Amino acid sequence: MTTITSFSSLLQSFFTDRLMNQRQASAHTIASYRDTFRLLLKFAQKRLEKPPSKLVLDDLNAPFIGAFLDHIQGRRHNSVRTRNLRLTAIHSFFQYVAFQEPNRSALIQRVLAIPTKRQDRALIDFLTYPEIQALLAAPDNTTRTGRRDHALLIIAIQTGLRLSELICLRRCDIILSSGAHVRCYGKGRKERCTPLTKQTVAVMKAWLKERAGSENEVIFPNARGAQLSPDGVQYLLAKHVAKARETCPSLKKKRVSPHVLRHTAAMELLQAGVDHSVIALWLGHESPETTYIYLQANLALKEKALAKTKPPNVKAGRYRPSDNLLQFLNSL
């Protein structure tokens, strides 16, 4: 006799056994998946009039999951990207269930067959060299806070660290001797080292000398000496961007976030002729294909490619219409 595991037990073991123990997923991943299933269970409670603890796997069939995805996009006005993230969490759960309940493969495969939606991909924002210089000149270097902000901005723009990686940096993560580099743990707990330029090394040496403290203390503390929060970085960046706009009008047309500084680092490398696979390693991307977004945004590279093209040497000839069927296909 086949024993059927309850949906409640499957969901709990998915989080505790699969995500936490086996995959050792990050806190961000667990929180994202948790929020997805909280929304899903609340939707099921309202739609099916059943408490979450009484749900069975058959309740979460493909039509129901489709209705939930339509709900979060239509009624909650979530973006296509958010919809796809919710679907990724659901797919991950059902992939786990496929091993636990192989006799439910028909239901599981229908849910796994739900595709992600295509979404419009806008060109990325990044700073040009004059804009970088204006931003780095914005902090007031006569104050301690200004010197901290200047060091934070220069290391963000030069290394392309993610915001979460930047605020977690400790003194022991910065090597300023021969082979100067910064070491961090990125997505998927992957450790990577990023080299530092002479200019960045000089700024960091001066700041760390002033910062003092133990090797395990954060490099960029807030006013209370604790780790800067993401909101704190957003605030100081917005303040300095506002000042930089006074001397660099082109910044008025751009919305500058910490992630734009990461894009800026990638574009600086690309324009210097660095191969996109090296840029992927530099930024800690899972796949080199992720860096193709920078190729698409780099107008200078496109202009160089255009300059290499020549008009074809084609002799003038009499126009002859193509076959009717081919004309129809060409018009589609």
Secondary structure, 3 states (H helix, E strand, C coil): CCCCCCHHHHHHHHHHHHHHHHCCCCHHHHHHHHHHHHHHHHHHHHHHCCCHHHCCHHHHCHHHHHHHHHHHHHCCCCCHHHHHHHHHHHHHHHHHHHHHCHHHHHHHHHHHCCCCCCCCCCCCCCCCHHHHHHHHCCCCCCCHHHHHHHHHHHHHHHHCCCHHHHHCCEHHHEECCCCCEEEEECHHHCEEEEECCHHHHHHHHHHHHHHCCCCCCECCECCCCCECCHHHHHHHHHHHHHHHCCCCHHHHHCCCCHHHHHHHHHHHHHHCCCCHHHHHHHHCCCCHHHHHHHHHHCHHHHHHHHHCCCCCCCCCCCCCCCCHHHHHHHHC
